[in-house]
Amino acid sequence: MKTAHLTTMKGHSFCPTASALEPQPLFAVLPGVPVVNAARVLSELLSNLDESIYAAAMGERAMSAHDAWLAKYTLDAARAVVSSITESLESSHASAAQEA
């Protein structure tokens, strides 16, 4: 399977803004982004969490509410990217299996 033509899939959203009864996300992964580029951004998103989590784990400082919210939103964004990439890979794999 070649990844050069794989792109992100539509519909993976994050950051709900409405009530629990009517979730309305503020952000979404856009379809059509090459998965290699999306994976690179995913790595950068996760790298942004490293310093504050490491400092908290080492007891150098407590994780503040600000750090916790930053981690939550960053992880939500990362999860949306992973879901989009995974769906693209699964779709490509299913297509390749049907062609075989």
C-alpha positions as CSV (number, residue, x, y, z in Angstrom):
1,M,0.0,0.0,0.0
2,K,1.5,3.3,-1.0
3,T,0.9,6.2,1.4
4,A,1.7,8.9,-1.2
5,H,-2.0,9.2,-2.2
6,L,-3.6,8.7,1.2
7,T,-5.2,11.8,2.7
8,T,-7.1,12.6,5.8
9,M,-10.8,11.8,6.0
10,K,-13.7,14.1,6.7
11,G,-15.6,14.4,9.9
12,H,-13.2,14.0,12.8
13,S,-14.0,16.9,15.1
14,F,-13.0,18.1,18.5
15,C,-13.6,20.9,21.1
16,P,-17.3,20.7,21.8
17,T,-18.9,24.1,22.5
18,A,-22.6,23.4,23.1
19,S,-24.5,21.6,25.8
20,A,-24.1,17.8,26.3
21,L,-27.5,17.3,24.6
22,E,-26.5,19.2,21.5
23,P,-22.7,18.8,20.9
24,Q,-21.3,21.2,18.4
25,P,-17.6,21.0,17.8
26,L,-15.5,24.1,17.1
27,F,-12.7,22.4,15.2
28,A,-12.3,19.5,12.7
29,V,-9.6,17.8,10.7
30,L,-10.0,18.9,7.1
31,P,-10.2,16.1,4.5
32,G,-7.6,15.9,1.7
33,V,-4.4,16.6,3.7
34,P,-1.7,14.0,2.9
35,V,-1.4,11.6,5.8
36,V,2.4,12.2,6.0
37,N,1.7,15.9,6.6
38,A,-1.0,15.1,9.1
39,A,1.3,12.6,10.9
40,R,4.0,15.3,11.1
41,V,1.5,17.7,12.7
42,L,0.3,15.0,15.1
43,S,3.9,14.5,16.3
44,E,4.3,18.3,16.8
45,L,1.0,18.4,18.8
46,L,2.1,15.6,21.1
47,S,5.6,17.2,21.5
48,N,4.0,20.4,22.8
49,L,2.8,18.4,25.8
50,D,6.1,16.9,26.7
51,E,7.6,19.7,28.8
52,S,4.7,20.3,31.2
53,I,3.9,16.6,31.7
54,Y,7.6,15.7,32.3
55,A,8.0,18.6,34.8
56,A,4.9,17.4,36.7
57,A,6.1,13.8,36.6
58,M,9.5,14.7,37.9
59,G,7.9,16.8,40.7
60,E,9.6,20.0,39.4
61,R,6.2,21.7,39.4
62,A,2.5,20.9,39.8
63,M,0.5,20.7,36.6
64,S,-1.7,23.8,36.6
65,A,-5.2,23.9,35.5
66,H,-3.9,25.8,32.4
67,D,-1.5,23.0,31.6
68,A,-4.3,20.4,32.1
69,W,-6.6,22.2,29.7
70,L,-3.8,22.6,27.2
71,A,-3.2,18.9,27.5
72,K,-6.8,18.0,27.1
73,Y,-7.4,20.1,24.0
74,T,-4.1,19.0,22.4
75,L,-5.0,15.4,23.0
76,D,-8.5,15.9,21.6
77,A,-6.9,17.4,18.5
78,A,-4.3,14.6,18.3
79,R,-7.1,12.0,18.6
80,A,-9.0,13.6,15.8
81,V,-5.9,13.4,13.5
82,V,-5.3,9.8,14.5
83,S,-8.9,8.8,13.8
84,S,-8.8,10.5,10.4
85,I,-5.5,8.9,9.4
86,T,-6.7,5.5,10.7
87,E,-9.9,5.8,8.7
88,S,-7.9,6.6,5.6
89,L,-5.6,3.7,6.1
90,E,-8.6,1.3,6.7
91,S,-10.4,2.6,3.6
92,S,-7.3,2.2,1.5
93,H,-6.7,-1.3,2.8
94,A,-10.3,-2.3,2.1
95,S,-10.0,-0.9,-1.4
96,A,-6.8,-2.8,-2.0
97,A,-8.4,-6.1,-0.7
98,Q,-11.3,-5.7,-3.1
99,E,-9.0,-5.2,-6.0
100,A,-7.0,-8.3,-5.2
